[in-house]
Amino acid sequence: MKQKHKSELLLGIHFSEKANRIADNNQRVFIVRTSAKKLDIKKAVQEVFDVDVKDVKTILVKGKTKRNKFGKGRCADFKKAYVTLGQGQEINLAERNEEKSK
């Protein structure tokens, strides 16, 4: 994949009840580009967060169909990546937000 930076693959972190449950198992859920491959996601997470990634599983989520007064519409499809971190590894988002604000 030809990208300027690997960090462009990671669009954000997915927050949900399931994502919070699996965080205890040393996993994190990211929203990534639909064209991203598992190896690219692994390298991007290792580069951006400086952690050891053990496994990556992906799922393509179909966008929901919505109806309004103008007719039917559809939300965009997106891809989720379940990233399993190595033993003792951690992604601390609070510290990253403090670093960005400085």
C-alpha positions as CSV (number, residue, x, y, z in Angstrom):
1,M,0.0,0.0,0.0
2,K,1.4,3.4,-1.0
3,Q,0.8,5.8,1.8
4,K,2.7,8.9,2.9
5,H,2.5,7.7,6.5
6,K,1.3,4.5,8.1
7,S,-0.6,6.6,10.6
8,E,-2.9,7.6,7.8
9,L,-4.4,4.1,7.9
10,L,-5.7,4.6,11.5
11,L,-8.7,6.8,11.4
12,G,-9.5,6.6,15.1
13,I,-10.2,4.4,18.1
14,H,-13.6,2.7,18.3
15,F,-15.4,3.2,21.6
16,S,-18.3,0.8,22.4
17,E,-19.4,-1.6,25.1
18,K,-17.7,-4.5,23.4
19,A,-14.5,-2.5,22.9
20,N,-14.4,-1.8,26.6
21,R,-15.0,-5.5,27.5
22,I,-12.2,-6.8,25.3
23,A,-9.8,-4.1,26.6
24,D,-9.3,-6.4,29.6
25,N,-7.9,-9.0,27.2
26,N,-5.2,-6.6,26.0
27,Q,-7.0,-5.8,22.8
28,R,-7.9,-2.4,21.2
29,V,-10.4,-1.6,18.4
30,F,-9.4,0.8,15.7
31,I,-11.4,2.2,12.8
32,V,-9.1,2.0,9.7
33,R,-9.3,2.7,6.0
34,T,-11.3,0.1,4.1
35,S,-8.3,-0.5,1.8
36,A,-6.0,-1.3,4.8
37,K,-4.4,-4.8,5.0
38,K,-3.6,-6.6,8.3
39,L,0.1,-6.2,7.9
40,D,-0.2,-2.5,7.2
41,I,-2.4,-2.0,10.3
42,K,0.1,-3.9,12.4
43,K,3.0,-1.8,11.3
44,A,1.0,1.4,11.7
45,V,0.0,0.6,15.3
46,Q,3.6,-0.3,16.2
47,E,4.9,2.9,14.6
48,V,2.3,5.3,16.1
49,F,1.9,3.8,19.6
50,D,5.3,2.2,20.0
51,V,3.9,-1.2,21.2
52,D,4.3,-4.8,20.3
53,V,1.4,-6.1,18.2
54,K,0.7,-9.8,18.5
55,D,-2.4,-10.2,16.2
56,V,-4.7,-8.2,14.0
57,K,-8.3,-9.2,13.0
58,T,-10.4,-7.1,10.7
59,I,-14.1,-6.8,10.0
60,L,-15.9,-4.8,7.3
61,V,-19.0,-3.1,8.7
62,K,-21.7,-2.3,6.3
63,G,-23.3,1.2,6.6
64,K,-26.8,1.4,8.0
65,T,-29.7,2.4,5.7
66,K,-31.4,5.5,7.0
67,R,-34.7,7.0,5.9
68,N,-35.7,10.7,6.1
69,K,-38.2,13.0,4.4
70,F,-36.0,13.1,1.2
71,G,-36.0,9.3,0.8
72,K,-33.5,6.6,1.7
73,G,-29.9,7.3,2.5
74,R,-27.0,5.1,3.5
75,C,-24.1,5.6,6.0
76,A,-20.6,4.8,4.7
77,D,-19.1,1.4,5.2
78,F,-16.1,1.2,7.5
79,K,-13.5,-1.3,8.6
80,K,-12.7,-2.2,12.2
81,A,-9.4,-3.7,13.3
82,Y,-9.2,-5.7,16.5
83,V,-5.5,-5.4,17.6
84,T,-4.1,-7.8,20.2
85,L,-1.1,-6.3,22.0
86,G,1.8,-8.3,23.4
87,Q,2.1,-9.3,27.0
88,G,2.6,-6.2,29.2
89,Q,2.0,-3.7,26.4
90,E,-0.5,-0.9,26.8
91,I,-1.9,2.0,24.8
92,N,-2.7,4.9,27.2
93,L,-4.8,7.4,25.4
94,A,-4.8,10.0,28.2
95,E,-1.0,10.4,27.9
96,R,-1.2,10.7,24.1
97,N,-3.8,13.5,24.4
98,E,-1.6,15.4,26.8
99,E,1.4,15.1,24.4
100,K,-0.7,16.5,21.5
101,S,-2.0,19.5,23.5
102,K,1.6,20.6,24.4
